[in-house]
Amino acid sequence: MSVSYTILGVLVAAPAHGYSIRKHLEETFSKDLGLNDGQLYPALAKLEGLGWITKQVVEQRSSPTKHLYRVTQTGREAFQRWLEDSAPDDARERLGFFWRDGFLQRCSFFAQLDGEVAAAQVRGRLAETVRCALRLEAALSELEQREVDPYRRMILEYGARLQRMREQWLEELLARATERSTETTAVRAASAR
C-alpha cells in the first residue's frame, strides 16, 4: 500500500495537519480505510525527509503545537509521476494479502487445532467481516447521497464487495471446520466405547 502517495494526494489538494489528513481520509472513504498514527506520522516524516513536503510549526495559546504540512514542487512532481504510472505492482504487492492478514496465517495451521476451536475462530472472523461489510455499505450509501467523486465511491464499493466475498469464503471455511469437528467428535465417541 502506498500510504505516502495517498498522503501526498491529500496535501496536493490543500495543506493540512496530521489529524486533518487522517480525518479527511476517514470522511472521504470510511473509518475502516483511515490511517492510524503508526502509519501516518512515520510516512509524514519520510515525505519530509525526501523533501516532498514541508512542516510548519503552528504555536497555539491554549492547545498543543500543531504541524501544518504542505507539498513542495518536488512532492507534486513525485505524486504526478506515481499517479500516471501504469506499471503493474510487483509480486510482493499482489501476494501481500497473506502476510498482512494474521488470520490467514493462523488458518494455514488449523489442521493442528481441534475442529470446534477452528470453527469458533472462523465464526468470530465471519461476524467481524459481516460488520465491516455493513459499515462499508453504509458509508457507500452516505457517499452516494453526498454525490462524492465517483472513483472514491467505487473504491468503497470494491471494499464492500471484498468483504462480501470474504464472508462467502469464511462460510465455506466454517463448513469445513464444522465437518471436521463432527468427524473428530465421532472418532472420540467410537474410541470411548
Secondary structure, DSSP 8 states (H G I E B T S, - for coil): --HHHHHHHHHHHS-EEHHHHHHHHHHHT-GGG---HHHHHHHHHHHHHHTSEEEEEE--SSS--EEEEEE-HHHHHHHHHHHH------HHHHHHHHHT-HHHHHHTTGGGS-HHHHHHHHHHHHHHHHHHHHHHHHHHHHHHHTT--HHHHHHHHHHHHHHHHHHHHHHHHHHHHHHHHHHHHHHHHHHH-
